[in-house]
Amino acid sequence: MLSELSARFWQERLWFPEGLGWADLEDRDGRVYAKASDLWAALPIAILFLIVRQLFERMVATPLASLLGVKETVRLRVPHNPTLESYYCKVSKNPTQLSLASLCKQTGCSERQAQRWFRRRRNQDRPSLLKKFREASWRFTFYLLAFIAGLAALIDKPWLYDVQEMWRGFPVLTLLPSQYWYYMIELGFYASLLFSVASDVKRKDFKEQIVHHVATILLISFSWCVNYIRAGTLIMLVHDSSDYLLESAKMFNYAGWRNACNYIFIVFAGVFIVTRLAIFPFRIIYCTWVYPVTLYEPFFGYYFFNGLLMVLQCLHIFWAVLIIRIAVRFLTNNEKVDDERSDKDETDESDEEEEDDVPNVPKANGPLQNGHAVYNNNHSKAE
């Protein structure tokens, strides 16, 4: 059953132009070609990345955060309240007004106390500045090194300057050692991001990030299997060229270095727009979508590959809108550059009156007013 499905999936007519097939990619005469089995090497590389990341964040990122002055906000922990905790975990983190009134009756606390409890409880679940900084510094380090390595691997290749060269001789394109390691390291890194997604900082574009990681892994894997390697190396280089700038801007933002963050972000915005909204669609996608049909008839692999590229391009447009919005706000109003995708800590409302924290259980032995316990409000502020 599995062998039959595999045979159908890997049919030559699906993945190659007419007249070409897997036999053309067999090693011979000292020439080595990419093979699907090579992709298994990315799995131990991904695990190694996860281990190196833990060491990096503890031994490099944490001291760097201290050096740059990353300051943690002190968050008050909420008192234990089984009723509110159960609602928070099982129903909603943001109760409606009707639900809030019901919870107040069950716990014997005022509406404002319950609201404060939920605000502080949500803050407890938000990642700390140090966690965000360590994650950003890890990604900055990888993207910068990957961009430098990719540029070094492609600097003397003709398809870096003339994208039509990526199809010259296709699919019989010899695999170079630099291409092998570039592919395996990039694939291992994105696989490690997918493995660690549950523990990483979750932002508002979480779903789009998942789609991006999956599309990237599929794109890298597919381009490897059918020897679209030259196109794949250009695509990875274009993406790495701006990512390290974004991560460095995040690092300075978390450290409170406002001017450095703002100006690096503006540079990032410019590089992102040029590479993702100009070079990627009008040079690379054009050369993978339009030019190949002048050489051979379209086939399923042609549509599949370009379909993945279009998914990435849609994500580029989505992120470009967010980036341009932030950049315009900074340039016109001189506002602080901030990541719109990140949740921000909620502050307690402390007007002229402060109330006690939510009690663990209602106080039934104190004075009553309208059937509810009366709490002593004459204490010093704890917020």
N, C-alpha and C positions, 0 to 999 in steps of 0.2 A: 504493500500500500504506500509506504513512505517513499520507496524507490521509484514507484510509478509517478507520484506527485513531484518528486525531485526531477525526474526526467522531463516531465511536462513543463515545470517551471524554468528549467535551464535550456529549453529548446533554442537552437541557434537562430531560428527565424525571428524570435522575440528580441534578442539582444544584439544581433549583428546585421549589417547590411547584407543584401542578397549576394551569395557567392563567397561569403566569409563565415568563419566559425571558430570553435574552440581549438581545432587542430592548428590554426594559424598562430596560436599563443603557446604552443609547446616549446620548451627549451631545446635549442639545437645550435650547433656551430658556435658554441661559447656564448650565445645570446640568452639572456634570462628575461622572462616575462612575468607579469603579475599573475597571481593565482588566488582564487577565493580562499583556499586554506591558509594563506598568509595572514588573513585577518584575525585568526585566533591569537596571534602574537599581541594584539591590542588589549586582550583581557588581562594578562599579568602586568602589562604596562599601566593599565587603569588602576589596578590594585596597588601597584608601586606608587602611583601618583597620590593615592589616598594616604598612604603611609608617610610619604615625603611631605605632604601638605600638613599633616599633624605636627611633624617635627619643625617645619618651617614656621608655622603659626606660633608655636611655643618658643622657639629659639631665636627667631629673627623678627617676626611681625610684632610680638608682644613688647620686646625691648625697643623696637622702632616706634611703637605707639607711645611709649613712655617718653622717648626722646623728643617726639614732635608735640608732646603735650596733650594727648588725647585724654579728655576728662570725662569720667563717668558721672551720669546724673544719678543722684541717690533716689532710689525708688522705695517708697514705703510699702511694706508687705501688708496685705489685708489680713484682718483677724479671721480665724477659721470659722466658717459658717456653713454647715452641711447643706442647708436649704438653698442658699444662694449659689454655692459651689456646684450643686447638682444641676441647677438651672443653667448655669454658665457652661458647664461641660456637655450637657445632654440636649439643651433646647436652643439657647442663643446667647451670644456674648453681648448683644445689645437688646435688652428687653424693651417691649413696647410699654406705653403708659399704663395700659390695662394690666399687663403682666406685672409691672412694677407695683401697682396698687395691691395686687393679690399677694405678691411676695412680702410686702410690708405687713400685711395682716398675719401672714404665717410666722414672720420673724419678730414682730413687735418693734420694728425700727421705723424711723420716719422715711419718707420718700427721698429726701436729700441724702440721708445716710446710705440708703441703698444705691443711689446713683453714684456716690463717692466710692462705694465698695466696688462697683462694676468698673468704674474708671481706673481705679488702682489695680484691679485684677487684670484688666486688659493691658495695662502698662507692664505688669509682671511678665506677660507672655511675649512682649515685644523684645527683639534682640537688642543687646547692649551695644553701645558705640564701639567698644573694644572688639566685639564679635564682628561687627560690620567692617571695621578697619582691617582686621586680620584677613577676612575673606577678600576684601578689595586688594590688599597688598599681595596676596597669593596669586590672584588673577592678573594683577599688573605684572608681576614677575614673569609669569608664564607667557602672557601675550607679547611682552617686550622681547623676551628671548626667542619666542617662536617667530616673530616678525623678522628679527635680525637673522636667524637661521634660515628662514625661507628666502629672504633676500639674497643671502650668500649662496644658496643652492640654485637660485634662478638668474643671478646677475649675468652669467655668461650664456644663458639659453636664448635662442632666437625667438621663441614664442612669448618671451616677456615683452619684446618690442614690437613683434608682429603676431597678433593673436591667431591669424590664419595658419601660422606654422604649427599650431597645436594639432592640426588634422593631417599634416603632411606624413604620409606613410601609414595612416591609421588602417587597421588596428595593430599592425605589426610594429609596435614601438618598444624598443628595448628599455628595460627597467634599470635605472641607475641607483646605486646605493644611497645617494642623498635623497632621492625620491622615496625610497622604501622607508627610511627613518622619518622623513618629514610626515609621511602618511600615517605611520604607526603611532608616532608621538601625538599628532593631532587627534587621531581617532581614540587613542587611549585617554587623552585629556577630556574630551567631550563625553566619553563613557563614564569617566570618574565623576563628572558634574551630574550626570544622570543618576549615578549611584548615591551621591551625597545630597540630592535635592531635598530629601525629607528633613535634613538637619541644617541646610543653608538658610540664609535670610530670605524670607518669603516677601515678595513685593506684589504690587497690584497687577503687574504683567506676568504673574506666575505661570498662567496657562500659556501665554505666548512664548515664555522662556522654554517650557516643556516642548512645545511644537518646534521651536528653533533647534533645540538639542537633538530631537528625534530626526528632524529633516536633515540636519547636518551629518548625523551618524549614517543615515541612509544614503545621503549624497556621497560621502567619502567612501563608504563600502561599495556602492554600486559602481562609482567611477573607477574604483580599483579593479573590480571583477571584470569589467569589459574594456579595461585599458584606456579610460578617459583620463589618464593620469596627468597629462599636461594641462588639461582644462582644470582638473582638481587642484593642482598646485597654485594656479593663478587665483582661483576662487578663495583658497585658504589665505593666500598672501593679502588679498584685498581686504578680507575681514580682519586679519590681525593688525592691519596698518592703523586702525583707529581705536581698537578696543583698549589698548594699554593707556591711551590718553584719558579715556573715560574713567578707568580704574584709578589712575593717579589723581584725577580731579576729586573723586570720591574720598581718597585718602586724606587730601588736604582739607576737604569739607569736614570730615569727622574730627580732624585735628584742630579745627577752628581757624585755619589759615584762609580767610575769606578771599583776599585778593588773588593769591596763588590759585585757589580753586576756580574763581571766576574766569581768569584769563586762560587757564589750561582748558576749561570747558569750552570757551569760545573757539580755541584752536581745534579742539576735538570736533565741535559742531561743523566747522569748515571742512575738516578732513573727512568726516562721516558723509556729508552731503556730496562731496566730490567723488568719493570712492563708491558709496552705496547707491546714490541716486544718479550718477553720471557714468562712471567707469563700468560698474557692474552691469547695469541694464543695457547701455548703449555700446559697450565694447565686448564684454564677455558673453552676456546672454545673446546679443546679436550674432556673435560668432558661433555660438552653439545652436542657435535656432535657425538662422538664415543661411549661413555659409555651408553647412553640411549637406543641405538638400541640392546643392549644385554639384556635389560629388557622388551622392547615392540616393536611392529612394528612402523616404522616411520609414521607420520601423518602430516597434513598441518601445525599445530602449531609448530611442531618440525622444519620444514623447514623455517617457517616464523621467528621464534626466532633466529635461527642460521644465517639466511640471514641478519638480523639487526646487529648481532655481526660481520659479515664479512664486512658490510658497515663501522662500527666503526674501524675495523682493517685496512681497506684501508686508512682511514683518519689518523690512527696512522702512517702508513708507509709514507704517504705524509708529515706529520709534522716531522717525524724522519729525513727525508732527509734534511729539512731546519735546524733542530737542529744540526745535525752532521756537516753540512756545516759551520755553525757559530762556533761550537766548534773547528773544525779543523783549521779554520782561526785564532782563538785566540791562540790555542796551538802552531801552527807553526810560526805565524808571530807576535804574541803578539798584535793583533789588538783588538780594543774595541768591546766588545759584543754588537751587535745592532739587533733590531727586523727587519728582512728583510721584514716583512709583512706591516710595517708602512710606510706611505708616509713621506718624509722629506721636510722641508721648502726649497724653492728655493731661492737662493741669487741673488741679483741684480748684474749684471756685471758692474763694475765701473772701466774702464780703464783710459786712460789719458783724455778722453772726457766724460762729463756728459751732458745729455740733460734735458730739462724741462719735467715735468710730462705731461701726456696727457691732453690737454685742453678740457673743457666741450664742446665748439663749436669752429670751425675754426676761426682764426682771419683774417677777410677779409679786415681790414682797415690798415694793416701794409705793409711794402715793400714786393714785390713778387719776387721769383726767380724760373724760369722754371714753372710758373703758380701756385706755392705753396707759402704759407706764410713763411717768414723767422723769426725764433724765436731767442730770445736773450739767448745765452748759457753762458753768463758771470755772473753766480750767484754761490753762495756757494752750496756745495753738501748737498742734503737733505736726503741722504740715509745712 
